[in-house]
Each structure stands twice: as C-alpha cells, then as structure tokens.
Amino acid sequence: MNPGPKARILIADDEATYRMSLVLVLNKTGLYEIEEVASGEEAIGALNQAEFDLIILDHHMGEVSGLNVMQWIFEQKMQIPVIILTGSGSDTIAVEMMKLGAYDYIRKDQMEVNRFPVLVNATLQGFRSRMQRLQTTGPPADAVRSRDVVGLLENTSASFSRSAEAVIGLIADEFDEYRKRVRPNLDPSARSDVDRIMKNFQEQLKLVSLFTKTLSDLALIARTRRDSSLQANEGEDPTRLNSRWTDDSNLELD
C-alpha cells in the first residue's frame, strides 16, 4: 500500500541515545520524515522554520524545557499533536502540559521502544479524526453544548476544592489542639493509641486533599481541550493534514 506523503515528525530530546532509538524505530516503518533536535531552543527554531504533523517532546531539556516549548506552542495557537516524554515522578509536569494542549504523554521507563510506532500512528489517526470532525461552518454541536457543562464542572470542582480544603484545615487544627491538651495527661499506652489514630487521620486528610486537587486538574484539562477544539475551527484548515497519514492502524514492529 502506498501511504502517500510521509508525515513529518519533530523529535526533541536532549538524551542523544534515547532520541536516536526513537529515530531508528520510526525510520524502520518507512512512513515518516523525521527531524531531530537536542534542546527546547532548537525545537522552537524548527517549528518556526517548517511545518510538522507531530511533535515528540521531552519535558526535561536544559534552559528551555519541554514545558516552555509547550507554552510557546499554546501561545502560537498551533494545531499540532504533541506526545510528551516524561521520567519517573514527572506526572505533575505532564498534567501541566496536558492543560496546554498536549495530546498524550508517556513515561520513558514504562515504554517499549519497539511499540512506539504504534503510539505514533494512533496519535496521528486520532488527531486526523478530530480535525475532520471540525470541518464544519462552526464548532460541532456537542462542543458548543459542552461549554456550559465544562464550565459548571470547573466551577463546581473549584468550589468543592476550596470548601474541602477549608474543612480539612479546620479539622486538622481541632485535632492538633485536642492532642496537645489531652495527650500529656494520658499514660504511655494511651498516648501511643492517640498518636496512631492521628497519623492515620492525617494520611486520610492527605488523600482527600489529593483528590480535590486531581478533580480541579481534570476540570482544567477538560476546559483546555474544549477551548482548543473550538479554536481549531477558526485557525488552520484541517484538510491540510487529511492525506498525510497511513490508514494502517495495526502498525507494529517485531
């Protein structure tokens, strides 16, 4: 099957060995035209000089990080799918980049390089389908209806988070005061029980706090993706990308 023009991919990663492994495994497919850079500055320069169909972006790159590049892409209102490469313990950064419009992220330590072409092809296919849905005279009806829903979700989650944090703070203060007043009057065994109960309670409070933050993050991601979808209809013509990808959704290398 002749896939037509090759999709152009920009790989930005300052880890030369890892970057080369991605280049090699993608080149084996014969489906992509690849440009590689080793810094955030070079990535922005490449994006200023040429058009790409996909960006593979490492989040940790010297002075200009992947997050900085993602912020620049967001400010330029570029409609390009971005796959974020992260390290262990970088999930918070990944969430921030998803808020800015990144299409997906993957941890380097969890990825099988030989399966990377599958992820790349799925991303291109998914982004193409999204752009095809936007070939209308205005935003899709479901996107328009979602504005109020997403706005309500965001406002509700923000209000819940503020209330929950306030209640958590009050409860924590009350328990801390109770422990200070009561603990000195207890025998060693009872003190141990109180300390154990307080420790468990504090762990539960941390979980509730984490849940409220996650809820707020999800609402922000939903809003960002909604806004990105609505803005895409006013920006670049989505038909430019339609003929550039293979339809081989089962691509995988041995």
C-alpha positions, 0 to 999 in steps of 0.5 A: 500500500502506498501511504502517500506523503510521509508525515513529518515528525519533530523529535526533541530530546536532549538524551542523544541515545534515547532520541536516536532509538526513537529515530531508528524505530520510526525510520524502520516503518518507512512512513515518516520524515523525521527531524531531530533536535537536542534542546527546547531552543532548537525545537522552537527554531524548527517549528518556526522554520517548517511545518510538522504533523507531530511533535515528540517532546521531552519535558526535561531539556536544559534552559528551555524545557519541554514545558516552555516549548509547550507554552510557546506552542499554546501561545502560537495557537498551533494545531499540532499533536504533541506526545510528551516524554516524561521520567519517573515522578514527572506526572505533575509536569505532564498534567501541566502540559496536558492543560496546554494542549498536549495530546498524550504523554508517556513515561520513558521507563514504562515504554517499549521502544519497539511499540512506539510506532504504534503510539505514533500512528494512533496519535496521528489517526486520532488527531486526523479524526478530530480535525475532520470532525471540525470541518464544519461552518462552526464548532460541532454541536456537542462542543458548543453544548459542552461549554456550559457543562465544562464550565459548571464542572470547573466551577463546581470542582473549584468550589468543592476544592476550596470548601474541602480544603477549608474543612480539612484545615479546620479539622486538622487544627481541632485535632492538633489542639485536642492532642496537645491538651489531652495527650500529656495527661494520658499514660504511655499506652494511651498516648501511643493509641492517640498518636496512631489514630492521628497519623492515620487521620492525617494520611486520610486528610492527605488523600482527600486533599489529593483528590480535590486537587486531581478533580480541579486538574481534570476540570482544567484539562477538560476546559483546555481541550474544549477551548482548543477544539473550538479554536481549531475551527477558526485557525488552520484548515484541517484538510491540510493534514487529511492525506498525510497519514497511513490508514494502517492502524495495526502498525507494529514492529517485531 
